[in-house]
């Protein structure tokens, strides 16, 4: 007959602090998988990778992913990623998000950023520099006149 050995350890105890890595559950993380860091269309897709499978040691996490300018102004729609995949296969933990840039003028020499924001703890987990060089800008064609 199997026996379960259960030991209760308080989070403020010395034993917990000594072995915190063993006891603490961490949120699964998400990283940009796509390698090109240049945007040339107002609508485009990028791939993201959930680094750890949810299970032993890792819990699901929620992320907002969006683009900002150098001043932190959001210049795209916000995509949501729920990192809750339990598969051990890397290919099963890939997300594809389609972004739409807001209408506006984008300077091809300016720096823009892809931001991955963990909405559960408020942490910015990744900020990647991008160049936005769109062919058709706001008001290039005015079909309503």
ABEGO torsion letter per residue (X at the ends): XBBBBBBBBBAABAAAAAAAAAABBBBBBBBBABABABBABABBBBBBBBABBBEBGBBBBBBBBBBBBAAGBBABBBBBBBBABABABAAAABBBBBBBBBBEBBBAABBBBBBBBBAAAGBBABBBBBBBBBABBBGABBAAX
